Amino acid sequence: MPNMAEKGYHPVEDEPFMGDRQREYFKRKLAAWKCDILKEAQGTLSTLQTENPNHPDLADRASSETDRAIELRARDRQRKLISKIDQAISRINEGTYGYCEETGEPISLRRLEARPIATLSVEAQERHERKERVHRDD
């Protein structure tokens, strides 16, 4: 069996779908993504803790508070993303990763490369978004 940490490996269509090699590849990809997010969050936390919120100028204070609110919203989105990454890793461990939740069909490798937390095939996602638009227009 080839070394799973091999550089330059990318899943291809002509190998077994979600075989050991692909599962290991996506598990590493997801873990690295999570690690990057956590490092970035730690940097933000350090910045927020060391920043002096007592700006004498009202405009500077307002700008700082706006920046802080934006940063905290971004962290919240990233917290939700980490949860989705953890769920994807769980699906890899359970053997359900890479298969559409709606149809059970394989999700394309191109889609998984672009969005490794995807749970729906492109077609199922488009149907879902069309339904959302119809309900929003009601």
N, C-alpha and C positions, 0 to 999 in steps of 0.2 A: 504494500500500500504506500502511495507517495506521502511525503512529508506534508502534513496539513498546513504548516506554516510557510510553505513554499511561496516565494515572492512571484508575483506576476500571474498567479492562478486566478482564473475567472471561470465561473460555470459556463458550460456550453450546452446547446440544445441536444447534441448527439451523445450525451452521457446520461446514465440513469437519473431521472428526476428525483431530487431530494435523497440521493444516495449519501453515504457517509461523507464523501468529499464535499458535496454542496452544503450539507447541514453544518459541517464544521466551518466552512467558509462564511456562511451567513451568521453563525454564532459568533465568530471572531469579529465580523464586520459590525454586528450589533453591540458587542461588548466594547469595541473601540469607540463607537459613536457615543455610548453612554459615558465612557471615561472622559471623552472630550467635553461633553456637556457638564459633567461634574467639576472638571478643572475650571471651566469658564465660570460656573456658578460660584466656586470658591473665590475666584479672582474678584468677582462682582461683590461678594460679601465683604471681602477685605477692603475694597474701595469704599463701599457704603459705610463701613465701620470707622474708617480713618478720615472720611470727608467731614469737613467742618460745616455743619448746617447753619451756623450763625453768621450769615453774610450781612454786612451792614447795609448794603444797598438792597432795596426792596425788589428791584428787577432781577438782581443776581439770585436772591433767595427764591423768587418765584421760578426762575429758570432751573435752579438746582432741584427744587421740589418736583418740577415737571419731569426732569431727567430721572429722578429717583423713582417716580411713579411708573415711568415707561420701563425702567430697568426691572422693577418688581413684577410688572405684568409679563415681561419677557421671561423672567425666572419661573413664573407660574405656568406659562406655556411649556417651558422646558421640563418642569416637574411632571406635567401630564405626558410629555413625550417620553420621559424616562419610564413611566408606567407602561406605555405602549411597547417600549423596547423590552421591558421585563416580560410582558405578555408574549411577545414574539419569541423570546428565548424559551419561555415555557412551552410554547407550541412546538419549537424545535425538539425539546426534550420529550414531548408527548408523541411526536411523529405526525403532527397535523400541520406543521408550518409549510407554507408554499401552496396550500390548497384553499380555494375560495370557500368562505364560510357559507355562502348562499348556494352554490352549485356543486361544490365538492371537486370541481375541475382544477387542474394545476393553474396557478397564477404564472404568467410568463416570467421568464428569468429577467428579461429587460425591465419589467415592472418592479420585480423584487430588488434588482440592482439599484433602481432609481428611488424606490421607497420600500426599504426592507421591512417596514412594519405593516405593509399592506395586508389586509385580510380578505379583500375582494378582488376578483379579476377585473380587468379594465371594463369589460362589458357589464358586469354586475355593478360596478361603481357608477358607470354612466346611467344605468337604470335607476339606481338609488338617487343620483343627483337629479334626474328628470322628475322622479316622484316628489322630491323635496321642492323643486321649483313649482310644480303644479299645486302642491299644498300651500306653498307660500303665497301664490297668486290668488288663492281662494279668499 
